[in-house]
Structures are given as structure tokens and as C-alpha cells.
Amino acid sequence: MPKIIVAIDGYSSCGKSTTAKLVAKQLNYPYIDTGAMYRAVTLYFLQNHISSTNKREIENALSQIQISFRRHPELGRNDTYLNGLNIEDEIRKMYVSEKVSDVSAIAEVRHALVAQQQRMGKSRGIVMDGRDIGTVVFPHAELKIFMTADPLIRAQRRQLELLEKGELIGLEEIAENLRMRDHIDTNRAESPLRQAEDAVYIDNSLMTLDEQVEMVVRLADERITSSLRSREMKKAK
């Protein structure tokens, strides 16, 4: 059975990561959360006081960063590790969220992480979500999804996520953070967030999680079948 790349892009807190994880599970593909990779770099920059304007500092810092994902057996999730330390909970906190778009806009950071992400998908059979997966990382992915949701719904989802982690943040503060991140993500010079021309647009404001997953898995199955037919036709020639 041929393997495909499923690229899911979209705005912050629109549910793309949760959907991507479940899609990967159903397809039996590895899942890569590129947002977590940028958060890991942001955390390192904050902890080590790396200047966002000092190219030499940035390049030296990137050479010291090792990001990996490991399965958490008790919680049934993939956790993010930075230089061997589990940082999954720390990178989801608001102080990291407030800086991640700024760090993600740095050209050296994007070049380094895009190269790593492309290596991860070299053998295909992967589900990856982020901001530029279908436009920059894998422009030839067999299935591209662009996901969004109403801004208020996104803020409410983010507030609930933070509350589950023990952080009580006001809805307006979260909404402002999302507005700021949207502006930076869509207007940065390096790999801005945009919908690929051949991406399937999904507004999940009024969709359940099961409906989102079912839709993406169905589209993936269609692409896998199409790829299989294309292979068979080539063999028959």
C-alpha cells in the first residue's frame, strides 16, 4: 500500500494538532507537531537569553538544540523533548505562546526546522501540522488541509486547554494573543501562513472532533487509493 504525506496547516488553536494526532493514529502514521518544535526553540531562546537580532547567537543556539518526540505510555501522547528533557507541559504555557510567533519568524530558525521536518518525511507515510507544511515543507504532499475556526471559538478552546493544565487566563487576554500571533504568522517575510492552492479548506467552528477526523481520514484514503491506481497504471504500461 503506498504511503502519502498529510499536511495540515492552519491558525493557532483551531484544533489542527488534535485532529492530526487522531488522523495519524487511524492511518497508523507517525505524527509530527511542528508547532511544538518552534515552541521548543522559543523556550531555549528564552531560557538562554538569545537575542532575536543577533545572527551569530541564533546560529550558535540552533547548533545546540536537539528536538525529539517520545511516546508517553501512561498518558498515551507524544511528548516533546529538548536536549533530552521533557518540555511538553512547559512549552504550552502562555509566556512561550507570547513569543513563539516572533521566534518562528526568524529566517535561520525556519530554515533549520524545515530541513529537519523534510528529513522526517523523506520516507512519506507521515501526518504533520503547522503553518507552512503544504506550502514550504511538503509542497507536493498528496493531501493538504487548511484548517480554521471562528476567532472566539479558538480563544475558548485555548482557554479550556490552559485550564486543564492549571492555568487560569482571561478570555480577552487569550484572544489578543491569538490576534497577535495571526498577524505575525500571516505577515512574516519567511514562510507566511497561507492556504496552498490545492489545499482542502475546513472551517471546524461547528464541527465535532470526530467529524473532522472522519473527513480528513476519508480524504487520505481517497489519495492513497488514487496513488495505488497510478502505480498500477504505470506498471501496466
Order of alpha helices (4+ residues) and beta strands (2+ residues): beta-alpha-beta-alpha-alpha-beta-beta-beta-alpha-alpha-beta-beta-alpha-alpha-beta-alpha
